[in-house]
Amino acid sequence: MAEKPVGRSELGRIVGGTPRAIENALAELGASYEGTGLRLQRSGDEWQIVTAIEHAPQVAAYLGADRLRLSAASLETLSVVAYRQPVTRAEVEAIRGVNCDQTIYTLASRRLIEERGRKEAPGRPILYGTTWEFLECFGLQSLDDLPRALSPEGQVLETVGGLPPPPAV
């Protein structure tokens, strides 16, 4: 068991298996969790065993977790980060139209967003992106599972960087 996701190459190094054998074992493990309270989550080449989304409320109640209790401001900020990542605080504020210092701090302290480096711009502002915990909390396998933004006419809006623009806030 690991606290954070583990890469396939690290798994292979630990158990001494070939990449193909590791891939087959992961597929078999994922299938064995179907219908249980667990699931195997993958993001890129990293894997982690997490709570199945249908059992998340019970696990959260047991753990006393409150990560999903977010204010409207935090949800708006989180959606901008999720759809526009990597994004700076100033870029989030330009979209939302308000100061986001406290909401960025709150989301980072709840491990829903994290620093992803620095932007090559004056002042070298911090770039933010979502975390594994974000995917876990919202029951997503990857960022590709984020809902697509629709126009008032019901058309999928143009994507930016492979992801749709954030919903209007």
C-alpha positions in Angstrom: 0.0 0.0 0.0 1.3 3.5 -0.8 0.0 6.9 0.3 0.5 8.3 -3.2 0.2 6.9 -6.8 3.0 4.5 -7.9 4.4 4.3 -11.4 4.4 1.1 -13.4 8.2 1.2 -13.7 8.5 1.4 -9.9 6.1 -1.5 -9.5 8.2 -3.5 -12.0 11.4 -2.7 -10.1 9.9 -3.8 -6.8 8.4 -7.1 -7.9 10.9 -7.8 -10.7 8.3 -8.1 -13.4 8.4 -7.1 -17.1 6.3 -4.1 -18.2 3.9 -6.4 -20.0 3.5 -8.6 -16.9 2.9 -5.5 -14.7 0.3 -4.2 -17.2 -1.5 -7.6 -17.2 -1.4 -7.7 -13.4 -2.8 -4.2 -13.1 -5.6 -5.1 -15.5 -6.4 -8.2 -13.6 -6.4 -6.3 -10.3 -8.6 -3.6 -11.7 -11.1 -6.2 -12.9 -11.1 -8.0 -9.5 -12.1 -4.8 -7.8 -15.3 -4.4 -9.9 -18.3 -4.5 -7.7 -16.3 -3.9 -4.5 -15.8 -0.8 -2.5 -12.4 -0.2 -4.2 -11.2 0.6 -7.7 -7.8 0.9 -9.4 -7.3 4.5 -10.5 -4.9 5.4 -13.2 -3.5 8.8 -14.2 -0.9 8.6 -17.0 1.5 5.9 -15.9 0.7 6.2 -12.2 -1.7 3.8 -10.3 -3.4 3.9 -7.0 -6.1 1.9 -5.2 -8.9 4.3 -4.1 -12.4 4.1 -2.8 -15.1 3.4 -5.4 -17.1 6.6 -5.9 -20.4 5.0 -4.9 -18.9 4.3 -1.4 -17.2 7.7 -1.0 -20.0 9.2 1.3 -19.7 6.3 3.8 -15.9 6.5 3.8 -15.9 10.3 4.2 -18.4 10.0 7.1 -16.2 7.4 8.8 -13.0 9.5 8.3 -14.8 12.8 9.2 -13.5 14.1 5.8 -14.8 17.5 4.7 -12.9 18.0 1.6 -16.0 18.0 -0.5 -17.6 20.8 1.5 -16.4 23.8 -0.5 -17.8 27.3 -0.7 -19.1 28.6 -4.0 -16.0 30.7 -4.3 -13.8 27.6 -3.8 -15.8 25.6 -6.3 -15.5 28.4 -8.9 -11.8 28.7 -8.3 -11.3 24.9 -8.5 -13.2 24.7 -11.8 -11.0 27.4 -13.3 -7.9 25.6 -12.2 -9.2 22.2 -13.4 -10.1 23.5 -16.9 -7.3 25.9 -17.4 -4.3 24.2 -15.7 -1.6 25.0 -15.4 -2.8 28.5 -14.4 -1.5 31.3 -12.3 -3.4 33.0 -9.4 -3.6 36.2 -11.5 -5.2 34.3 -14.4 -7.8 32.8 -12.1 -8.5 36.2 -10.6 -8.9 37.7 -14.1 -11.5 35.0 -15.0 -13.4 35.3 -11.6 -13.0 39.0 -11.2 -12.1 38.8 -7.5 -9.1 38.2 -5.3 -8.4 34.4 -4.9 -5.6 34.3 -2.4 -7.7 32.7 0.4 -9.5 30.2 -1.9 -6.2 29.1 -3.5 -4.8 28.6 0.0 -7.9 26.6 1.0 -7.8 24.4 -2.0 -4.0 23.8 -1.6 -4.4 23.0 2.1 -7.1 20.4 1.2 -4.7 19.0 -1.4 -7.1 19.6 -4.3 -4.6 21.8 -6.1 -0.9 22.0 -6.0 2.0 24.1 -7.4 3.1 22.9 -10.8 6.1 25.1 -11.4 6.6 28.7 -12.4 5.5 30.6 -15.5 8.1 32.1 -17.7 6.9 35.7 -17.2 7.8 38.7 -15.2 7.8 37.8 -11.5 7.7 34.1 -12.4 4.3 33.5 -10.9 3.4 30.1 -9.5 1.4 27.8 -11.8 -1.4 25.7 -10.2 -3.0 22.4 -11.3 -5.2 19.8 -9.8 -4.0 16.7 -7.8 -4.8 13.0 -7.4 -7.0 14.0 -4.5 -9.0 16.2 -6.8 -9.7 13.2 -9.1 -10.5 11.0 -6.1 -12.9 13.5 -4.5 -14.8 14.0 -7.7 -14.8 10.4 -8.8 -12.8 11.0 -12.0 -10.3 8.6 -13.6 -8.5 11.5 -15.4 -9.0 15.1 -16.4 -10.6 13.8 -19.6 -13.6 12.8 -17.5 -14.4 16.5 -16.6 -17.8 17.5 -18.0 -17.6 19.4 -21.2 -18.8 23.0 -21.2 -21.8 23.7 -23.4 -23.0 26.9 -25.1 -26.6 28.1 -24.3 -27.6 26.3 -27.5 -26.2 23.0 -26.2 -23.1 22.9 -28.4 -19.7 21.8 -27.0 -17.5 24.9 -26.7 -14.0 25.0 -28.3 -11.3 23.3 -26.2 -8.1 25.0 -25.0 -5.2 22.7 -24.5 -7.3 19.6 -24.8 -9.8 20.7 -22.2 -12.9 22.8 -22.6 -13.1 26.3 -21.2 -14.3 26.7 -17.7 -18.0 27.1 -17.0 -19.2 30.7 -16.7 -18.8 31.9 -13.2 
